[in-house]
Amino acid sequence: MKRLVVIDGNAILHRSFHALPPLTAPDGSVVNAVYGFATTLLKIINDFQPTHVAVAFDRPAPTFRKKMFKEYQAKRPKMDENLIPQVDIVHELLRAFGIATYELDGFEADDVIGTIASKSKVKSKKSKVNIDQVIIVTGDRDILQLVCDDKVLVFMPTKGLSEGKLYGEKEVEERMGVVPQLIPDLKALTGDQSDNYPGIPGVGPKTAIELLRTFGSVENLYHRGARGDWGDMGEALMRKIQAGKESAVMSKKLAIIRTDVPIDILIEQARLMPLNTPAAAEILERLGFRSVLKRLEYAGINKAVEDKTGNVNKKEQISQQQELFG
């Protein structure tokens, strides 16, 4: 079983920064986010036993979404001044670990992750590595749209950094009310407060889910509506849907995670190697992370937990993660 873990670098850094109390290195610099990121990385490796690991990051440059809709993410607060320098330290640590990182101006980490997951799903005789399963680690619900059978799963921390949940298609539908591929349609109708795009004013999640169950997609909703077929929709809702068409179409474009980012991604470069390198040890000593140094010996590449068919046993994975994060 070749398993690729893809970590949403910015999401885990932010979660670590806000979940942990201020922690300072011997030189006085704040390093709580770095510590949280490092310990999460080791837990994930120990839990899921990946053969390959990659980390995706956002870039400070405006993305195509911002160019499409200038108010996109406009209400998000600026990155805390104590977090900014920690981003560079995490990059330095990942280089020392030999872990591949990917980022590209104009795109969010979500899009880079989507592209990695998409390329990893394709079996190729030309490829030196064919990945059997991708596990995405993030706190961002938007990424749930990438879940696909047992091929692509999402692991989301649920309480700080101590607990987490693994999402397959069933878990996504239970949480979101729709299957993974319809999450952009759901956001097209309801909008997204965090990313600050509108959807259709007056349409909430419950109504949106019912509409998608009836019409199947935003495109089909308007296609049938153009023929006068609005199903059992009341007149007030119909007027909202008609008036909000332009906004819904734009919102769906904003919600869709790209899987075609023009970035060179060689999966073989993401092969997980021993993490206890001299360079990593030097950085961890400098930061005062002696407990992390001690744990490196437990972050080796072990045999994956498999069932009789050779597939990862999700129940066993969940049992492992509860033991690890509990």
Secondary structure, DSSP 4 states (H G I P E B T S, - for coil): --EEEEEEHHHHHHHHHHHS---B-TTS-B-HHHHHHHHHHHHHHHHH--SEEEEE---SSPPHHHHH-TTTTTTSPPPPTTTHHHHHHHHHHHHHHT-EEE--TTS-HHHHHHHHHHHHH---SS-S---SEEEEE-S-GGGGGG-BTTTEEEEEEEETTTEEEEE-HHHHHHHHSS-GGGHHHHHHHH-BTTTTB--STT--HHHHHHHHHHHSSHHHHHHHHHTT--TT--HHHHHHHHHTHHHHHHHHHHHSPPS-------GGGGB---S--HHHHHHHHHHT-HHHHHHGGG-S--PPPB-TTSSB-HHHHHHHHHHHH-
